[in-house]
Amino acid sequence: MSDTSRAAGDPELTTYRDVQLSPDFSELRRRFRRFVFPMTGLFLAWYFLYVLLADYAPGFMSQRIGGNINVALVMGLGQFVSTFAITLLYVRWADQKFDPDAKHLRDQIEGETK
């Protein structure tokens, strides 16, 4: 069954398709992608740098910083720190810039379907 025949029989599908095509939803999706894609790229670059250095620069990675702590250990722990930092940044960004507009859009949708 095609999407148009399903939408013709079900008003909710038409409503959600209309929302998906709306400028407000497009703007919300654009803002989400402008935050998430660069942040993902930055994290992956950092992660692959760590992996490549571990594989191709063992001399550098095994340099001791102090005691039994070496560059590889610090960079490995930095992976955890950066993961939590990105999560914290995303939560703050979403709370301030994304969620209010998403809630407004949801309220509009639910108000139309009730």
N, C-alpha and C positions, 0 to 999 in steps of 0.2 A: 504494500500500500504506500502511495507517495505521501510526502509531507503535506502537500496541499489538500489532499482528500482527508487526511487525519485532522488538519487544522480546521477544515470547514465544519466538521462534526463536533469539534471540541473547542469552545471559546477560550479555555485556559491556554491551549497551545498557541492560539493566535495572539493572546495577550503577551505571553512570554517571548514570542518571536518579535512582536512589536517592541518590547522592552530591549531585546538584544539589538535591534536596529536603531534604537533611539540615540540621540546625541549625548544624553546624560550617561548612558551605559557605555558608550564608546569612549567618552572622556574618562570615566572611571577605569575602564580597562587600559587605556593609554597611560594613565598615571601609575597604575599598578605595574605595568611592564617597564616604564621608565625607571622605577625603583628596583624591581626584582632582577631584571636582566643584567644591568651593570654590576649589581652586587654579586650575582651568581658568577659572572665572568671574572670579577676580581678574586673571589674566593677560589675558583678553579685554577686561575693563574698561580695564586699563592700555593695551592695544594700541589700542582704539577711541578712548580719550582722546587718544592721540598722533595718530591719523589725523584726528580731528575738529578738534583744535587746528591741525594743519597745513593743513586746508582752510578753517576758519572764523576762525582767529586768526593770520594770517600776520605781522601786526605783532608780536605777542607772540613767535612762534616765531623771528622774525628778529633779535630783540634779541641784541646781542653780549654775551658773557660775558667774553671776553678774546681779543684778537687776532682770528683768523678763526673762533673758536669761538662758535657761537650756541646758543640754547635748543634748537632743533630737532636740532642735531647731538648735544647731550648727551642729549636724550630718545631719539633714535634709537639711540645706543650703549647707553643704558639698557635698550632692548629686548633686546639681546644679553645684557647682564649679567643681566637678570631671567630670561631663558630658561635660562642656565647655573645660576643660583641655584635655580630651581624643580627643575631636573634633579637637582642635588646634594641638595636637600631630599628629593626623592622616593626617591633611591637610599638615603640614610641611613634614611629612614622604612621603606622596604621591607626593608632588611637587618635592622633591629631589631624591627619590629613585625609585618610581614606575612609575609615569607619563612619564618620558623621555623614558623608555623602552617600555611602552605601546604605546606611540606615534610612536616609531620606528617600532614596530610590525604592527601597523595600517598602517603606510606608506608602509611597505612591502606588506601587503595584498592589499591595494588599488592600488599599483603600478602593481601588478600581474593581477588584474582584469580589468584594464583600457586598 
